[in-house]
Amino acid sequence: MSSMETGTADYLARARQYAMTVTTTGGDPPFLVVAADWPGLIAGGETPEAALTLAAEVLADMIERNEQNGRAIPAAPSRPTGRLNLRVSRSLHSVLTARAEAEGVSVSYLAAELLARGLGVEEVLPRPRRRRPRRPPEPATST
């Protein structure tokens, strides 16, 4: 591999560290990709994969040019940890809690499972062992 190919591969690897969003256009090209950390980056393709590939190539070029010209390069976001802090309404939280208790799983597990189903992902995590329902607290006794 030549030094030019190695450099290109390095820039591509760096470009793939950034989160990219694929959207459908209903037009030509049918798929567009943007990267929130890189305003101005827009790439299109006939398939989501083609659009992502082109976006990574364009971003690799942008990173290389910014370095050569002494311009700032946004820090690549850290890899997802698998933890998500999510705010929901009290009523939705109540519904999730009741359903999780009925299914014998935690609210977090149920929320992850519902998100995965909504995104068309088959399995998120192995299904945990069935939890015992929580006992209601003992009533306070007066002495």
Secondary structure, 3 states (H helix, E strand, C coil): CCHHHHHHHHHHHHHCCCCCEEEECCCCCCEEEECCCCCCCEEEECCHHHHHHHHHHHHHHHHHHHHHCCCCCCCCCCCCCCCCCCCCCHHHHHHHHHHHHHHCCCHHHHHHHHHHHHHCCCCCCCCCCCCCCCCCCCCCCCC
